[in-house]
């Protein structure tokens, strides 16, 4: 039996109107935060970042594909992964439809990972996705490292990881067996890796603009800053029981039981 408070329609309406005021305030606050994002200074990109795409080897400027703005989703799919991160996959399920609207509003959406194109394209076919997906190259201009979404084993071991604008403590390697059953470890197994290898990749979103032939970095966000990209969460936040989570409940969309 439910223990949730029940009431009359009038009681519900009174409570709903109070909530409406709070929601309205949050909307206005969100508008202000968007203005603050757009007011951040632009940082000129001078490195020669290179990417492999279905069209071949290209530069960062080419990822714009004729648009003046570029949004890059940093998808966790490392070189050693056998499948993409389930969490990134849940986010990416919403990209097919939204990418069409963005590209017709002068914004290119591009997904970038470290895995080779053969792995990315095979996984893309499995998931039924149509958005563009580029492989970033390591080397003198390491895109993933520079934008804080890939870290080395030495950084992990020595406490050199700075992610989501915070420095993380050292990770003891090899990891103790007791660390093998947590949510992150379970996701690692689903990508064919161990926890240490899995967490050297991180998710994120970076924004760029191209003006007068020059590319600038304008914004990046990570971790909970990506919440708004999870298409299912705004809906769950409006469901009677909310997110109702107990650990990692989501799966790749082709892994749920029928």
C-alpha positions, 0 to 999 in steps of 0.5 A, a space after each residue: 500500500 502506498 504511504 504517499 500523502 493523498 488529498 483533494 483536488 483543491 489541496 493538489 492545486 494549491 500545492 501545484 501553484 506553489 511548485 509552479 512558482 518554484 519551477 518558474 524561478 528555476 527556468 529564469 535562473 536557467 536562462 541566466 546561466 545560459 547567458 553566462 555560458 555564452 559570455 565566457 571568453 573564447 580561447 583560440 585553438 592553435 594546435 593541429 588536432 586531427 580526426 579520422 571520420 568516415 570521410 577520411 583524416 580531417 582537422 578540427 575545423 572540418 568537423 564544423 561541416 560548414 556551420 559556425 558552431 560545433 558541439 562535441 560529445 566526448 563519448 567513452 569508447 577507449 581503444 581497448 573497449 569492445 563496446 561503448 560505455 552504457 551511460 554514454 550510449 543512453 545519452 547518445 540515444 537522443 542524438 539522432 533526432 536532435 542533430 537534425 534540428 541543430 544542423 539546421 540552426 548553424 550548430 554541428 553535433 559531433 561525437 568523438 572517441 578514441 576507439 578506431 573507426 572500425 569499432 565505432 562504425 560497428 557499434 553505431 550500426 548495432 545501436 542504429 545511430 546516424 549521427 557523425 562519429 570521429 576518432 581522435 588521434 593521440 600524439 603531439 596534439 592529443 584532443 582527449 587529453 587536452 579537453 580532460 576526457 582521457 588520462 594515462 595510467 601514470 596520472 591515475 596512479 599518481 593523482 594527476 587526474 583533473 576532471 570536472 574542474 577537481 583533482 582526484 586522489 591517486 587510484 591504487 593499482 592494481 585495484 583491490 578485489 573488493 572494488 570489483 562489484 560497484 556500479 562503475 566496475 559493472 559498467 567496465 565489464 560491459 565494455 570488455 575492460 577492467 575498472 582502471 582502464 574504463 575510468 581512464 576515459 571520461 564523458 564530457 561536452 565541449 563547444 567551439 565556434 569558428 570565426 574568420 577562419 579561426 576556431 575557438 573553444 568556448 565551453 566544456 562540462 562534465 559529470 553532472 553537468 551532462 544531466 540535461 543531455 540524458 533524454 530519459 531524466 527530464 521525463 523521470 523527474 516528472 514521473 510520480 516516483 521520480 528517478 527511483 534509482 538504486 545503482 545503475 539501472 539502465 542498459 544499452 537499448 538493445 539489452 533490456 529484456 523483452 
